Amino acid sequence: MRKRLAELMDDPRLLARYRSAMDGQAVGRMVPSLPYIDGIPADPYLRVRLTTARAVLDVGDDAATLSAAGTVYDFAPEAEAVLRPLVDGRTVDLATLADTAGLALEDVAGLIQELVAGQAAVVGSLL
């Protein structure tokens, strides 16, 4: 067993695989989205950012999967345009996300509500 463990420790990809596995599990800084804890309004000026810098976005033909703050979220592939700027660390207003994705502001607010409920995102006017 010691020999096998030593072989595994010598694998140059070990650290990269570990970081990749842990990235989506990193808990973000808890920031309340007051007064929006009961729902995110379709306010074009409301700004959003992720609470963790280690979110992972995987996009396939059938889904855009976001792993952030210890939770895995599955969205339609079209959500990539909403999620990508957030995963890249940007703070963006809902109007910009809706325009970029070609989605209705209400749909973007609903998607962001899921992230806020899971403490993976925070919203506010002054972010």
Salt bridges, closest charged atoms under 4 A:
GLU7 OE1 - ARG4 NH1 3.37
ASP11 OD1 - ARG13 NE 3.28
ASP11 OD2 - ARG17 NH1 2.82
ASP23 OD1 - ARG54 NH2 2.71
GLU80 OE2 - ARG84 NH2 3.19
